[in-house]
């Protein structure tokens, strides 16, 4: 018997890419680059650094924004 598991691939984005996707859904959003940086600095969203860039889990960001 063969079982298949599907792993959902995390949607990893830079801060600017995430902000662009949010603004596409809501052009009048109050979310800013600095607001997202503060969420990352407070470890509210899973992320890592690649050089000087922050790479964040976009789904975690959306969940955090929906909770507040």
Secondary structure in CASP SS format (residue, H / E / C, confidence):
PFRMAT SS
TARGET T0000
AUTHOR 0000-0000-0000
METHOD secondary structure of the structure
MODEL  1
X C 1.00
X C 1.00
X C 1.00
X C 1.00
X C 1.00
X C 1.00
X C 1.00
X C 1.00
X C 1.00
X C 1.00
X C 1.00
X E 1.00
X E 1.00
X E 1.00
X H 1.00
X H 1.00
X H 1.00
X H 1.00
X H 1.00
X H 1.00
X H 1.00
X H 1.00
X H 1.00
X H 1.00
X H 1.00
X C 1.00
X C 1.00
X C 1.00
X C 1.00
X C 1.00
X C 1.00
X C 1.00
X H 1.00
X H 1.00
X H 1.00
X H 1.00
X H 1.00
X H 1.00
X H 1.00
X H 1.00
X H 1.00
X C 1.00
X C 1.00
X C 1.00
X C 1.00
X C 1.00
X E 1.00
X E 1.00
X E 1.00
X E 1.00
X C 1.00
X C 1.00
X E 1.00
X E 1.00
X E 1.00
X E 1.00
X E 1.00
X H 1.00
X H 1.00
X H 1.00
X H 1.00
X H 1.00
X H 1.00
X H 1.00
X H 1.00
X H 1.00
X H 1.00
X C 1.00
END
